[in-house]
Structures are given as C-alpha cells and as structure tokens.
Amino acid sequence: MQIHVVQRGETLWRIAQTYNSSTQHIVQANQIPDPNQLVVGQALVIPIWGSFYWVQPGDTLWAIGQRFGIPYTTIAQMNQINPNAPLPIGLRLFIPPIPKRNAEINAYIEPRGTTVSDALLRDARASAPYLTYLAPFSYQVRRDGTLQSMPLEGIPEIAEESGASLMMVVTNLEGGQFSGELGKDILQSRAVQDLLLDNIIAEARRVGKFTDVHFDFEFLPGDQREAYNSFLRRAAERLRNEGLLISSALAPKTRADQPGQWYEAHDYRAHGEIVDFVVLMTYEWGYSGGPPMAVSPIGPVEKVLQYALTEMPASKIMMGQNLYGYDWTLPYVEGGPYARSVSPQRAIELAKQYGVPIQYDVQAQAPHFDYVDEQGKSHKVWFEDARSIQAKFDLLKRLGLRGVSYWKLGLPFPQNWLLIAENFNVVKR
C-alpha cells in the first residue's frame, strides 16, 4: 500500500502509471466521486503490493531499512542493487510489505433515536471485517440500577457475519450528558450496584453476542475515585464468572494527579490492574466548542500513552482515534457558534468545492485547510487522512499497544480500513 499526496497538475492517470496501478483501483480504494477533480494536497492510498520510496539527500540503504523496519539487504536484493554502493538521489526503490502484527480494533456505533438507520448499518457492515469489537453506544444506567435499553436491530447480525464481537457499552449518560451525580448515586449504593450488575448480565445473556462489558463512566466527582475502583473490582469478578471480559474508557491524562472532574476519578493504575483492557480517549484536543486545532495531534496523544505505560502494560492499552474532523467558522469566539463535525470524505469535498489546497501539519501529523464560504465567512478545517492515520499506527506499533478504538462509525473514511488491513492482523474473538 502506497500513500501518495496529490501535487499541482497531477492527474489520476499519471499517478496510476507512477505506481503500476490503475485509475479504477485508486478510485475504488479512495471512493473518489469525480476522478477528474483531485485536490492539491489530498492523500490517496494506492492499492499495490508493497510500496515505492524515492531516495532523498542523505539517505543510506541502512537508514531506509530502519525507517521501514526491513533489513537493508532485503531492499537491495528486491531492487537488484549493490548494498554497499552510494544511492543516487531520486532513485525509486521498491519496498516489500512490512510484516503485520496482531492488533485488536474496536469501533463505537451510536444509533440515534429508536431505530438503527440503514446508512449506519451499511457503514457497520463495511467496517466490521476490520473489527475485533463492534460497540453499540450505549446502555445508560438509571439511578435505581436499571438499564435504559438501546436499539440494536441488525447490529448483532453484522457482528456475527464478520466474526466481530459485540462490546456492551455502559455509561452514566443522563439527558444526553455525562452525569457525575448519577455516577455518584450508583457508586455509593452497593444494593444499586448489585441490581445494575444483575441487569447487565441479564442483557448480555439475552443478546448472547457480547464478549466484553465496557464501562464508560465520565465526569465523576474526584472523591469517587476509590468507589469507582471498588465497583470495577466487583464487576470484574461477576462478569468473568459469566465468561465475559471487562474494559473501561479513560480520559486522556498525563499524570496521576491531573486536576479536573474529567480526570480525577480515573485511576490509570487501578484500572490497569482490574480490567482486561482500557480505551484511552486520545482525541478532542480540537473540539467543537474550542479553538481550531488538530483533533488528535500526535504529540499530545503520545504523552498520554507514555504516561499510561508507566501505570499499566502496553497489552492492556487501546489508543482512541477519531473518525472525524471539525469545520470552524472564524474568527473563533469562546461560547460562540460550535464547529460542525465533518467526515474525512466530506472535508476533501469541501476543499474541492472551494478550490483550496490541503495543507499538512508535520508537528501535529494532521491535514487542514482554510476556505471562504458564499457568505464571505472564513473557515478552518482540521481532519484525518491516510498520513495522519498511518502516523498513529506507527506510534501504536512502536509502543507495542493492544490496538486502537474508533469514535465513531457513520463518518466515511475508506482509507482508514484499508490501512488497518495493511498494518495489522485483526484479532477476532
């Protein structure tokens, strides 16, 4: 698999010729609506076996081998060159496919209303072959320990057809918001907790497809830290007796005593000891109510992951990843209009519609662009593309993490799934 960034004046035919591919294969892989209209700076995945690399000033065969994780002698052999001879700048080298490693992949799916839309089911069906877990979001706890049900029709069948497992997501959402008071009510009553666990187990048995129960309790008061840990210990014992895994979602912390109600009750070390794995919510640095910036800039993401590695083994960590970006109206005003979410495909269409090139921030490892709409208002868009996702996959592999967890399905990003297949053997449970 090759990632190619469109340059000014390039055509799809010329790009296909460069990589010994075809325009049809590239259009299909990237779901390009109009092959005659590419965007300068747009990242394309080229579906070929292996990839090509053009020698840059200062390159050595050994350094190139280190970069791709392949012995330099293998590269020399594949390209029929002397491994000890200097490399001419601009030489095209064929790089064989990088060996894959096993990884678990999760994606949340959020039905809205009382039914699961056909569009959401189509996206789930297309994505499920690349998933270990498909996670309907969410069963909401009530203050008396009962569960508010959610629409599931079609989702268990899609998971079964693809070999994916269902993850049962349990949250302290109330009225569309995470409620610290609701969480506290649950955590302060052993009787309510017993009933809640009874209801969770009953629902898992009824559906019959869940392999993991995933607790996403957010915005808990800081003084509920030990109560939450104790609840998870009790939940782990009961769920494992049912043959179920247990996992939890954690806010993106960089130190144990990080202040703020989103962070204080989330004890990385305790969760690492209690549950089978965690999902770190390593996104939303750029968010709808904040100033324009990358949603998951790689530097801050790595800082969270590095801290987590001091508290739990890498085999228990799933890195969170967004499947969306945001379109901000400028100038940004605190408390002003919220940015609207956009899929990576929609972001490219916006750049095409307004005739602007896509830029790439190397430090954040994220694409972005600016445009002016029909009303004369300026906009800033940050989103994800093949380059930003590959950078996260490289980080995941370097740190030896368990896998990646996506928020959320329903936002088209075909390149992401192809890159999963290129980088990982997806574990099925």
Secondary structure, 3 states (H helix, E strand, C coil): CEEEECCCCCCHHHHHHHCCCCHHHHHHHHCCCCCCCCCCCCEEEECCCCEEEECCCCCCHHHHHHHHCCCHHHHHHHHCCCCCCCCCCCCEEEECCCCCEEEEEEEEECCCCCCCCHHHHHHHHHHHHHCCEEEECCEEECCCCCEECCCCCCHHHHHHHHCCEEEEEEECEECCEECHHHHHHHHCCHHHHHHHHHHHHHHHHHHCCEEEEEEECCCCCHHHHHHHHHHHHHHHHHHHHCCCEEEEEECCCCCCCCCCCCCCCCCHHHHHHHCCEEEECCCCCCCCCCCCCCCCCHHHHHHHHHHHHCCCCHHHEEEEEECCEEEEECCCCCCCCCCEEECHHHHHHHHHHCCCCCEEECCCCEEEEEEECCCCCEEEEECCCHHHHHHHHHHHHHHCCCEEEEECCCCCCHHHHHHHHHHEEECCC
